Amino acid sequence: MTINIYAKYTKTRHNVNLGYDYINHMLKVFIDKYKLEKITPHGFRHSHASILFSIPGIDIKDVQMRLGHANPTVTMNIYIHVSKKIKIVAADKFVEITNF
């Protein structure tokens, strides 16, 4: 027996469809109301992945599984710029600690 979890979360208690357009609209209303910087639902996903990469002990496999990518290569191809930035920060911290 297959359970359709998505179906459970696609409607509110008032039977409003929670499709991509609705979520984008409600996010825009919220951002406008509170005068926040614009971000999309996909932007939240990207931010989430970037934050995960910055946490010591979280590796590419952890991020890949969290995002639901088929394999770590997909994740690295999308987030390679984050990985490069982390390497630069790590090198800078090493220099700072070792006084080179």
VEXZATOR-133946 format. One record per residue (C-alpha): x, y, z; residue number from 1. Coordinates in nm, 4 decimals, decimal comma. Layout:
REM VEXZATOR-133946
<rec <X; Y; Z>; NUM>
...
END
This chain:
REM VEXZATOR-133946
<rec <0,0000; 0,0000; 0,0000>; 1>
<rec <0,1388; 0,3416; -0,0977>; 2>
<rec <0,0708; 0,6443; 0,1202>; 3>
<rec <0,0461; 0,9759; -0,0621>; 4>
<rec <0,2051; 1,2120; 0,1904>; 5>
<rec <0,2034; 1,5010; -0,0581>; 6>
<rec <-0,1771; 1,4912; -0,0778>; 7>
<rec <-0,1972; 1,5481; 0,2969>; 8>
<rec <-0,0023; 1,8721; 0,2716>; 9>
<rec <-0,1413; 2,0191; -0,0495>; 10>
<rec <-0,4601; 2,1614; 0,1019>; 11>
<rec <-0,5296; 2,3771; 0,4058>; 12>
<rec <-0,8105; 2,3129; 0,6494>; 13>
<rec <-1,0208; 2,5502; 0,4346>; 14>
<rec <-0,9549; 2,3287; 0,1308>; 15>
<rec <-0,7315; 2,5903; -0,0372>; 16>
<rec <-0,4894; 2,4351; -0,2849>; 17>
<rec <-0,1314; 2,4860; -0,1694>; 18>
<rec <0,0240; 2,4802; -0,5141>; 19>
<rec <0,3369; 2,6639; -0,6150>; 20>
<rec <0,1451; 2,9730; -0,7328>; 21>
<rec <-0,0460; 3,0026; -0,4049>; 22>
<rec <0,2683; 2,9661; -0,1941>; 23>
<rec <0,4495; 3,2262; -0,4078>; 24>
<rec <0,1557; 3,4636; -0,3745>; 25>
<rec <0,1302; 3,4299; 0,0034>; 26>
<rec <0,5069; 3,4702; 0,0410>; 27>
<rec <0,4924; 3,7903; -0,1684>; 28>
<rec <0,2059; 3,9233; 0,0461>; 29>
<rec <0,4086; 3,8536; 0,3616>; 30>
<rec <0,7261; 4,0123; 0,2196>; 31>
<rec <0,5365; 4,3223; 0,1050>; 32>
<rec <0,3520; 4,3562; 0,4346>; 33>
<rec <0,6699; 4,3476; 0,6427>; 34>
<rec <0,8934; 4,5215; 0,3850>; 35>
<rec <1,1390; 4,2322; 0,3676>; 36>
<rec <1,3940; 4,1479; 0,1028>; 37>
<rec <1,2421; 3,9400; -0,1792>; 38>
<rec <1,3004; 3,5657; -0,1695>; 39>
<rec <1,1269; 3,2765; -0,3426>; 40>
<rec <1,0502; 2,9312; -0,2010>; 41>
<rec <1,3413; 2,8051; -0,4108>; 42>
<rec <1,5565; 3,0749; -0,2518>; 43>
<rec <1,4759; 2,9277; 0,0899>; 44>
<rec <1,5854; 2,5875; -0,0378>; 45>
<rec <1,9134; 2,7314; -0,1658>; 46>
<rec <1,9720; 2,9186; 0,1603>; 47>
<rec <1,9019; 2,6000; 0,3550>; 48>
<rec <2,1609; 2,4096; 0,1510>; 49>
<rec <2,4191; 2,6872; 0,1854>; 50>
<rec <2,3737; 2,6955; 0,5634>; 51>
<rec <2,4100; 2,3172; 0,5810>; 52>
<rec <2,7405; 2,3394; 0,3926>; 53>
<rec <2,8701; 2,5882; 0,6492>; 54>
<rec <2,8101; 2,3566; 0,9464>; 55>
<rec <3,1181; 2,1603; 1,0557>; 56>
<rec <3,0603; 1,7865; 1,0309>; 57>
<rec <2,7916; 1,8107; 0,7603>; 58>
<rec <2,9222; 1,6563; 0,4416>; 59>
<rec <2,7984; 1,6510; 0,0841>; 60>
<rec <2,6102; 1,3236; 0,1375>; 61>
<rec <2,4125; 1,4766; 0,4257>; 62>
<rec <2,3143; 1,7752; 0,2114>; 63>
<rec <2,2309; 1,5522; -0,0862>; 64>
<rec <1,9990; 1,3374; 0,1220>; 65>
<rec <1,8334; 1,6412; 0,2858>; 66>
<rec <1,7621; 1,7990; -0,0544>; 67>
<rec <1,6484; 1,4731; -0,2105>; 68>
<rec <1,9006; 1,4756; -0,4940>; 69>
<rec <1,9618; 1,1458; -0,6714>; 70>
<rec <2,3330; 1,1498; -0,5872>; 71>
<rec <2,6026; 1,3768; -0,4394>; 72>
<rec <2,7235; 1,4761; -0,7874>; 73>
<rec <2,3949; 1,6549; -0,8552>; 74>
<rec <2,4311; 1,8458; -0,5289>; 75>
<rec <2,7927; 1,9414; -0,5991>; 76>
<rec <2,7107; 2,0586; -0,9518>; 77>
<rec <2,4443; 2,2922; -0,8146>; 78>
<rec <2,6286; 2,4144; -0,5036>; 79>
<rec <2,9933; 2,4100; -0,6192>; 80>
<rec <3,0230; 2,7865; -0,5609>; 81>
<rec <2,9307; 2,7360; -0,1947>; 82>
<rec <3,1954; 2,4680; -0,1606>; 83>
<rec <3,4608; 2,6995; -0,3110>; 84>
<rec <3,3654; 2,9814; -0,0721>; 85>
<rec <3,3918; 2,7471; 0,2277>; 86>
<rec <3,7405; 2,6424; 0,1144>; 87>
<rec <3,8481; 3,0076; 0,0947>; 88>
<rec <3,7082; 3,0801; 0,4416>; 89>
<rec <3,8817; 2,7697; 0,5781>; 90>
<rec <4,2134; 2,8769; 0,4235>; 91>
<rec <4,1753; 3,2283; 0,5671>; 92>
<rec <4,1031; 3,0878; 0,9132>; 93>
<rec <4,4058; 2,8576; 0,8874>; 94>
<rec <4,6293; 3,1530; 0,8016>; 95>
<rec <4,4795; 3,3526; 1,0885>; 96>
<rec <4,5390; 3,0743; 1,3406>; 97>
<rec <4,8895; 2,9862; 1,2240>; 98>
<rec <4,9979; 3,3501; 1,1753>; 99>
<rec <5,1325; 3,2864; 0,8226>; 100>
END
